[in-house]
Amino acid sequence: MFAYTIRRLLLTLPVMLVVALFVYGLLDLAPGDPAVFLAGEEASLEDIARIRQTLGLDQPFYHRFTLWLLNVLQGDLGNSLFTGVPVSQMIVQRMPPTFTLMIMTLCVSVLIAIPLGALAAWRHNSTYDRGVMMVAVFSFSIPTFVVGYMLAWALGIEMRWLPVQGYVPFSQGFWNSIRTLILPTLALSSVYVALITRITRATLLETLSQDYIRTARSKGVGNQNILFKHALKNAAIPVITVIGSGVALLISGAVVTETVFSIPGLGRLTVDAILRRDYPIIQGVILLFSFLYVMVNLLIDLLYRVFDPRIKY
């Protein structure tokens, strides 16, 4: 197990190198010149050229990428083109609301979706099953920002139960901080709950049709033991895979959700950086999210050993 973990960690290095090359190259090909934005509308060509030289934008691509990569390996993600603040410092400042939102969404989604999907599979073709699947398909079809605006209007503006915008740090009170993230969590978890519910139901339906389940029923094993001790445990691997793969949904959904609810997290930072062509911030945030996604998938692979001891490494 330890050797397998080390091998997988080593394999993440070329993956992150490809991601870094893709991110840097894609932004380099993107339209728009940061020097033009920094210089202003009335700047002359000489002013723009001088800014490009100061930022190193006049250097060849391979030279700029190599220098940037060497700095990243040392923990230096560069400085913001507009504020001059180190990107790593800005990312650390914006991490708490984003990571709290993602963790809350993950916990809420798993706690709601797995029981819903399990009961839907157990009561296959019942009214409950059809209702759950109809709600899941409906939730999966609605964009996150639409759900966010609907929740903000209903629970925030009309009923005045929860704040609609902003974020309160944990230093100003745990409950006050959580209240500001309830609406974004509900909006972001709508798609995630639908996805996990559908996968849980489909996997359990296949598992409940296996011979060992029929054997357990013939021996008089109770329904709860069959569902939770036998079927759900054996159906856990595909569900865990979807939960890990769904982290990409959380990352992309966080960008939209933080924009809708004005949360000063990494998603909002990314949007502001894109609008200003602040490439160092965009590169740093995407690199962080890519690393997070790779690490989560590595964790999912390690969990296979827990739920399926037949796997040999």
C-alpha positions, -999 to +999 in steps of 0.1 A: +000+000+000+028+024+009+047+016-023+016+021-044+010+055-027+045+066-035+042+055-071+009+074-075+025+105-059+054+103-084+029+100-113+013+133-103+045+151-112+043+147-150+005+154-147+011+187-130+038+196-154+014+191-184-013+211-165+012+239-159+023+239-196-014+239-207-024+267-183+005+289-192+003+283-229-035+288-231-033+321-213-004+331-235-026+325-266-056+343-251-066+376-267-057+408-250-025+422-237-020+430-200+004+458-209-024+476-228-047+473-197-019+486-174-009+514-197-044+528-202-063+539-232-043+570-238-009+553-236+015+555-265+031+525-282+064+533-265+047+532-231+031+498-239+065+485-251+082+497-220+056+479-198+059+447-218+097+448-213+093+454-175+069+425-172+091+403-194+063+398-220+088+406-248+107+374-240+102+341-260+075+317-246+099+290-236+120+315-216+090+329-198+075+295-191+108+280-177+113+310-155+078+308-142+080+271-136+112+274-116+096+301-095+065+279-089+087+250-077+101+274-051+066+284-040+066+318-059+035+322-081+046+357-091+029+390-083-004+405-094+001+427-125-022+454-111-017+454-073+018+440-071+008+418-042+022+382-043-003+358-058+004+332-031-006+357-005-038+366-023-047+329-027-041+322+010-063+351+020-092+339-003-089+302+006-111+300+038-145+309+023-139+288-008-127+257+010-154+261+037-181+263+010-167+232-008-165+212+024-200+222+035-214+213+000-196+180+000-210+170+034-245+182+027-246+164-007-233+131+006-256+131+037-287+139+015-279+120-017-268+086-005-300+080+016-322+093-011-306+071-038-305+040-015-342+043-006-351+050-043-333+017-053-349-002-025-384+010-035-377+006-072-406+017-095-426+031-065-440+066-063-411+076-041-386+063-066-402+082-095-404+114-074-368+113-064-356+107-099-378+135-113-364+159-087-329+147-094-332+152-132-348+186-126-320+197-103-293+185-126-308+204-155-310+238-138-278+259-138-262+267-105-266+304-108-303+301-115-308+280-083-287+306-065-308+335-076-340+316-067-328+308-032-316+343-027-350+357-037-371+332-017-351+327+015-331+359+016-352+387+001-388+375+007-385+356+040-354+374+053-341+342+069-305+343+056-281+369+043-280+372+005-245+385-001-211+387+016-191+365+039-183+367+076-149+352+087-149+326+115-130+351+137-163+371+139-184+342+151-188+306+139-226+308+134-224+342+117-199+327+093-220+296+086-251+316+080-235+335+051-226+302+034-260+283+038-275+297+006-244+292-015-241+257-001-277+249-010-272+263-045-239+245-052-251+212-038-282+210-060-263+196-090-240+175-068-269+159-048-287+150-081-256+134-095-248+113-064-284+103-060-287+089-095-254+070-093-263+056-059-297+044-071-283+029-104-254+011-086-276-003-058-302-015-083-275-036-100-261-048-067-295-058-053-300-081-083-269-101-075-271-138-064-256-132-030-284-107-022-310-133-031-291-159-009-291-135+020-329-130+017-335-167+015-316-171+048-339-147+065-315-117+067-333-085+076-339-058+050-318-033+069-288-056+070-292-065+033-294-028+023-266-013+045-243-042+054-243-060+020-256-040-009-246-005+000-210-015+010-205-033-023-220-005-042-198+021-025-169+020-050-187+036-080-204+061-056-170+071-041-156+075-077-184+099-086-180+118-054-143+123-062-148+131-098-175+156-087-149+178-072-146+193-106-182+203-103-175+219-069-145+238-083-164+252-114-196+257-094-177+277-067-166+303-093-203+309-103-217+307-068-192+331-052-199+356-080-237+353-074-235+357-036-205+381-036-183+358-016-146+370-016-132+335-023-109+320-050-138+319-075-144+356-072-107+362-073-105+343-106-134+361-122-119+395-113-085+384-126-100+373-159-117+406-164-085+425-158-062+400-177-042+395-145-025+363-158-004+354-127-035+352-105-053+331-131-024+307-135-019+304-097-056+296-090-060+271-118-028+254-108-040+251-072-074+237-083-057+213-106-035+200-078-065+197-055-083+177-081-054+153-087-049+148-049-086+140-044-085+114-072-054+099-056-074+097-023-102+079-041-078+054-055-065+047-020-100+042-007-105+014-032-083-007-010-106-001+020-138-010+002-124-037-021-097-058-005-095-080-036-074-053-053-037-060-051-011-034-056 
